Amino acid sequence: MDELQWLIDRGREWVREQRELHIRDAVVLPPQLIARVSSFFEESVFGRARMKVVEEISNPAFYSELMIAGEPIPIDFSQMAGIVFKDIILLSMRHMPKNDTIPLFFHELVHIVQYQYLGIDKYVDLYVRGWAMHNRLYNAIPLEEHAYKLQERFEAREAFDVNAEVKAYLQNY
């Protein structure tokens, strides 16, 4: 098995494990958050989405195998403010924006919509392959790039439907 497929397979396992670990004590999204972003998303997104705040996002356990083999870790998740495991938003207290967290929530909700259309297996596959094909740069991962572009439009106060935008974007995949 090649290295890329190994990362994809381990990534899929990690997403499922993390979702199961955190779903137990994840909470519904606060009404004040939903009120700020509700016009951009279908209501069903808020029915599925849950969130949990942790001190810091943990890197996958399989990273130790990479380090033992002398390989660099792909993405240091411990430096991120947020991550989504299908429908669970995990937020890092250490890296969360101090002022306005709404753009971060918006960005993570976009990932929930991406997962909705792709499922875990396809999402992880596209994420890891996108990372590999774009010089292993986090900001160049197409799924991230798309979420950031929609976040910019949100911050510019442009009106649009995230579900329609994601669906149209993912037709290329």
Rosetta blueprint (number, residue, H / E / L):
1 M L
2 D L
3 E H
4 L H
5 Q H
6 W H
7 L H
8 I H
9 D H
10 R H
11 G H
12 R H
13 E H
14 W H
15 V H
16 R H
17 E H
18 Q H
19 R H
20 E H
21 L H
22 H H
23 I H
24 R L
25 D L
26 A L
27 V E
28 V E
29 L L
30 P L
31 P H
32 Q H
33 L H
34 I H
35 A H
36 R H
37 V H
38 S H
39 S H
40 F H
41 F L
42 E L
43 E H
44 S H
45 V H
46 F H
47 G H
48 R H
49 A L
50 R E
51 M E
52 K E
53 V E
54 V E
55 E L
56 E L
57 I L
58 S L
59 N L
60 P L
61 A L
62 F L
63 Y H
64 S H
65 E H
66 L H
67 M H
68 I H
69 A L
70 G L
71 E L
72 P L
73 I L
74 P L
75 I L
76 D L
77 F H
78 S H
79 Q H
80 M L
81 A L
82 G E
83 I E
84 V E
85 F E
86 K L
87 D L
88 I E
89 I E
90 L E
91 L E
92 S E
93 M L
94 R L
95 H L
96 M L
97 P L
98 K L
99 N L
100 D L
101 T L
102 I H
103 P H
104 L H
105 F H
106 F H
107 H H
108 E H
109 L H
110 V H
111 H H
112 I H
113 V H
114 Q H
115 Y H
116 Q H
117 Y H
118 L H
119 G H
120 I H
121 D H
122 K H
123 Y H
124 V H
125 D H
126 L H
127 Y H
128 V H
129 R H
130 G H
131 W H
132 A H
133 M H
134 H L
135 N L
136 R L
137 L L
138 Y H
139 N H
140 A H
141 I L
142 P H
143 L H
144 E H
145 E H
146 H H
147 A H
148 Y H
149 K H
150 L H
151 Q H
152 E H
153 R H
154 F H
155 E H
156 A L
157 R L
158 E L
159 A L
160 F L
161 D L
162 V H
163 N H
164 A H
165 E H
166 V H
167 K H
168 A H
169 Y H
170 L H
171 Q L
172 N L
173 Y L
